[in-house]
Amino acid sequence: MSGHSKWSSIKHKKGAADAKRGKIFTKLIKEITVAARMGGSGDPEANPRLRAAIAAAKSENMPKDNIERGIKKGTGELDGANYEEIIYEGYGPGGSAILIESLTDNKNRAVADIRHIFSKSGGNLGENGCVSWMFEKKGYIIIEKSVVDEDLLMEIAIDAGAEDVRDDGDDFEVITSPGDFEMVKAAVDEATIPFVMAEITMLPQNVVDLEAKEASRMVKLMEKLEDCEDVQKAYTNADIPDDY
């Protein structure tokens, strides 16, 4: 069974206070554009990746016009950059694994910027395949314990197709296969259970415990990566303590 996504929960708990709205919108527009292009359709009903991208954009209160422009760039109705999907892999403090999803219109710039971030932050960029085997694509929903009874959540999530519901301190984690994610999320929504986050992510199959100093360096490294314009998402198998 996959490990938990400690970085994802930390990132979302830090929340809007750290969010750079312009960069968030830029990344979301990129994903909408690529989803429309790669999925072969600008219709979200016929394109699951686009449907998920639009849902993410709406959760960040992106204006409808921005979403529609992103779709039209993907379908070729409007001019736009030709983004390429690239996976980068490397190691962070304490030998932790890092997996990076990039969407870029300039591969040379992307790899140079990402390598620079690693080298300045106590990590190093690795070869293709060096850590990707440590991660598994899953649907991932975080729900605060204070808003739902565990037995009720378990019943709703498992009946809808979830693989597991786990206790992670202050939160419950609902784990699904990518194919069942939308159905489980819809069941949680229908039960009016608010969630902290819900997304398709890459969960580590095991975790690496970090000491406080290493954990602090890891958080800074991950923040720099996600602040990079060519990085869409960054994942790690580091287990970062709450008091890092």
Steps between C-alpha positions, in 0.01 A plus 500: 500500500624847414640733761337829571574827320636706785614783273152529346336540839762750619467702181123523524501578871738791434228603259408839366748690717783363287315473171616711210175541312655592165727196497219271608286624211790460256549136599127429483469657155793289378330184624166598343671573167698175496199298619288638215777426248606157626148381575390574145195697612404834649191338651564417867228233495704307242840585646564389862833680527344826385207449736743464792700806386185714483391382845842598640476841332152562641620405849750787470222736383644538152268711279300309240652705216850387598391137497336535159810667354717219630274241334502689168881519507508124544258431218676744266220756486740755652877530464700377796830350606566134423569352842688172537451261790826388665565302817812585704629291788752561775600482863455743787640529853533173688492294181130574445353451153350783294282464190419806288232549236595777258306676225734723303545671166878507553665173609845654534375770736297250702781253565750779575267664752407172667864386523595837652226469765620152595866601521426806715272309737694192604370267231596375157320432173509132406458282193164405352352213698713545810206566735178479296460134596456612861175685420152390395225711344198519731195710577557679830247683718584663835215562744534656845396269782290773658246502214408132467462178698757239395249216464271715284788612278623142470156380393450777243850478352532121483149459358594750227814304411778638721792268571564622853417763763788576737558699816776760461489685829267797454368372168356201319656400168279337238699303241353393165612365167522779237199352320280505811607843625215701345236257627637507855537878499141531374378279787687717753350813340151350502535430872596869544831406665748786450855402403835673531615376161406247234723415205667234292852480639808282521518325837827351625497124559721555805623804690835631621506654848685833518648672801395859572792666315464274195122549504536878499737481203261264322203735545705789357612284206143394421377859525769615255412222258129579507580870457686419175293601198572174315403273792137397525527275805775355717468190717724352770510193719640703789306469825522855632431542875239755601756700698753529216 
